[in-house]
């Protein structure tokens, strides 16, 4: 029989390793943040970067860093966190390891709402920036409700396969609707929609940061608070009900949080997929299945992934750039196929 003090020490050791792993990911994110500040057509040496951050830079350096580069970097971090947490919650609630707001069509629904608005209000300058996340949330919410209703079967609930196939079908339909809508757009708005569909971080000023930040400040603590509920839901409906969890209520609230995170993120980043799939998967491999550790690890990995993708996209073919969504897809599509083959096996 193993002594209790030994078990306690072993558990503490494992928890410390998980915390150190999360801190390591955060450190890598900080390093990527610093590298990204010096990536672009206009180079800043480490000393020039430090001087600019301390307020001693030239007018050109201040303009480059504070008006063009930093807002985009901050948005990349925030959107990476939002999409990864959205995927983490969706996977926990649905019991589907392949759930992702992009794959399930939630991102597409948010984008459709934005494109619909732009198609009837011809100039993007008329779009209130702070209104975009609300608009995207409505589109994402309606899409999620339709997917849930079509995937639900009385007596069986929602199976992972049915949810995945329904989401893919809805996403395909929304993509077709977007293509039709682009036919009535002006050239300027068509260019905007094309950039959005490619997953470029198009909202690159501080107003866009302010538009998405309040959503994350409210929803991230809520998701952390619900970590134990997500752990309980993973035990199955019978066990969760026996432990006193109101399953339908908790699912509805958590799905609303996941949709809101995805919608707010998509509103300022465009159609970026796979972040919500890769982040939680890597997190579970690194820190185990408890959501007290999976949630912060997912957020850190999502921020690191999208920030790195945007930095690589700006660096590869400068002065032009590759949208971050394409860079993530190059990584995410093979990873999704690998997970699909693994789950099938």
N, C-alpha and C positions, 0 to 999 in steps of 0.2 A: 504494500500500500504506500502510495506516495504521500509524503508529509505535505500538509497544507502550506506551511511557509515556503516550501520549494515551489509549489504550484503558483503561489502568489508572486514569488520572485521571477519565475519564468514568464508569467503574464505581463509583469511590469517591464521586463526586458523586451518582450515583443512589442509592447506599446511604445517604448522608447525608440525602437527601430522604425516603427511606422511614423512617428513624429519626426525623426531625423530624415526619413525619406521625403516627407512633405517639405521640410525646410530646405532640403537639397534642390527640390524642384523649384521652390521659390527663389533660391539663389541663382539657378540657371535662368529663371525668368528675368531677374534683375540684370544679369549679364547680357541677355538678349535685348533688354530695354536700352542698355548703354550702347551696345553695338548698333541698334536701330537708329539711335539719335545721330550717329555719324555715318549713316548709309543714305546715299542719294547722290544726285548729280553735283550738288555743291558739297564739297568735303569740309569737315571741321576736324582739325587735329585735336588730340586729347586735351591739350592746354587751351586751345580756343573754345572747346566745348565747356571746360571747367570755368573759364572766364565768362562765357556767355551765361551760364547757369547762375553765376555769382553777380550778374548784372554789369559786367565790365566788357561785354562784347560790342562790336560795331553794329550800326543800324542794320546792315545786311545780314549779319550773323543772328541778331535778335529776330529779324523777320523770318529767316529760314528755320530757326529752331522753335520759336514760340508760336508762330502763326501758321506754319505749314507742317512741321514735322511732329512736334509734341502732341497736338490734338489727335492726329492720326494714330500715333503710337498708343495713346491712352485709350482711344476707341477700340483699337485692336485688342488690348488687354481686357477691357470691359465686355466686349462682344464675345471673346473667347470664354470668359467666365460664365456669361449668361447662357451661351449655347451648350457648354459642357454640363452645367447644372441642370438645364432643361432636359438634356438626354439622360442624365443620372436619375432624375425624378421619374421620367417616362419609363425607363427600364425597371425601376423599383416598383412602380405602380402596376404596370402591365405584366410583369414577370417575363418580359420579352427582352432577351439580351441584345437583339438587333434593333431595338427601338431608338429612333433618332428623329428630332424635329424636322430634319431635312428629308430623310428617307420616307417618313410617314406623311409628308405633304403639308405639315404645319407651316414650315417656312414659306412654301409656295403660296399658301392661303394668305399669309401676311403680305407677301409681295403682290398678290393679285389685288388686294385692297388698295395698296399704294398706287399701283399702275392704273386701276380704275379711276382713282381720284385725279391722277395726272392726265388721263385721257379726256376727262371732262373739264378740267381746269388747265388749259394748254401750257402755261408757263410754270416751271418749277419754282420760280421766285415767289409765286403766290401761295406756295405750300408752307403753312406755318410749321416751323421745325419742331416745336414742342408738341404739335398735334400728331406728328408722324407715328410715334410709338402707340398712341391710342388707336389710330387708324389701323396699324398693323396688328394690334391686339384683337381688334374686332374681327379682322379677316382670319387671323390664326384661330380665334375662338370658334367662329362659325365652322371652319374646316375641321377642327378637332371634334366638334359636336357631330358633324356628319359622319366622320370616320368612326367615332364611337358607336353611333346608332347603327351603321351598316355592319360593323364588326361584331356587335353584340348578338348573341343567340340565347333565347330563353332556355334555361336549364343547364347551359354550358358556360354562360358568361362570355368572356373574350379570350379566345385562344391566341397564342403568339403568332401562329401562322396566318390566321384570318386577319389579325390586326395589321400584320406586315403587308399582306397582299392588298388589303383594302386601302392602306395608306399609299402604296405605290400606284394603284389605279387612280386614286383621287389626285395625286401629284401629277400624273400624266395628263389628266383632264384639265387641270389648272394650267399646266404648261401650254396646252393647245389653246386655251382661252386667252392666255397672254399673247401668243403669237398673233391671234386674230385682232386683239386690241391694238397691237403695235401698228397695224395697217392704217389707223386713223390718226396717228400721232404726227406732230410736226417733226422736222429733222432734228431740232435741238432736243425735244422730249424723247424721240426715238433713241438718240445717243445716250440719254440718261438711263432709259430702260435697258439698253444693251449693256451698259456698264453695271447696272444693278444685277441683271441676270447672271453676269459673269462672276459676281461675288467680289466686286472691288470695294475697298473701304472708301466709299464716296463721301461720307459725311465727315469731312476733315477740317472742322473748325470747332471752337470751344462751345458754340451754341448747341452742336450735336452732342457733345459730351454732356452738357447740362440736360439735354432732353432724355438721355438714357440713364443717367446716373441715379435719379430718384427711384426709378423702378428697381434697380439692382439693390439700392440701400434698403428698400423695404422687403424685397423678395428673398434676398440671400439669407438674412437672419431667420426668416420664416422657414426656409428649407432646412437650415441647421437645427431649428427647434424640432422639426418633424423627423429627424434622423431615426429616433427610436420607433416611430410609427412605420417608417419604411422598412426597418429591420423586422418588425412584427408582420407586415404584409408579406414579406418574403417567406414566412413560415407556412403560408397557405391560409385560405379563408376560414377554415374550420378552427384552426389554432388561434388566428387573430381575433375571431369572434369570441372564442372562449376566454381570451385575455381581456375582453371588454372593449375592443376597438370597434367603433362604428365604421365599418368598411366603406360603405357607399359615400358617407359624408367625407371621410378622409381622402378617398380616391378623387372625389369631385374637387375638393380644395387643392389637393396636390396637382391634379391635372390643370386646374386654373393657373396655379403658380408656374407650372412648366410652360404653358401656352403664353403667359405674360412675359416670361423670361425670353422665350424664343421670339415673340412678336417685337418686343422692345429692341432686341439685338438686331433682328433682320431690318428694322426700320432705318438703321444708320449704317448697315454693312452690306446689304444686298443678299443675294441668294447663296449663302455659304453653307455647305453641307458637311457631314461626316465629323465635325468637331464634337457634336453631342454623342457620337458613337465611339470615337477613339478615346476621348477623355475618360469616361467612366470605365471602359474596358481596361485601359492601362492602369487606372487607379486601383481597380480590384486585384489586378495581378501584383501590384506593388505593395498594397497595404491591407489586403484581405477584403472580406465582404461586409464588414460593419460600416454602416453609413456615417458614423461619427468620424471615421477616417476617410471613407470613400468620397464624401462630399467636398472637403477641403482639397484632397488630392486631385479630384476631377477638375475643380476650379483652377488650380495651379497649372495642371497639364493643358487645359483649354486655353488659358492665357498664353502659356509658352508656345503652344502649337500655332495659334493664329498670329501671334506677334512674329514668330520665326517665319511663317509663310508669307506674311506681308513684307517682311524685310528681304527675304530671298527674291520675291517678285519685283521689288524695287531695284534690286542689285543686279540681277542676271542680265538684263538687256537695257540698262540705263543708257540714255535718258528716258527711254520708254519703260513700260513696266508690265508685268504679268499680274492679273488680278489674284488676290490672295485666295479666292474661292477655287481657282484653277489649280494653284499649288497644293492646296489641301486635298482636292479631289485626286490628284496624282498619287497622293499617299493613301487617301481614304478608300478609293474604289477597290484597289487590290486587297486592302485590309478587310473591307466588307465581304468580298468574295471568299476570303480565307475563313472568316467567321461563319459565313453561310455554309461553306463546305464542312467545317468542323462541327457545326450544330446538326447538320444532316447526318454526319457520320455517327 
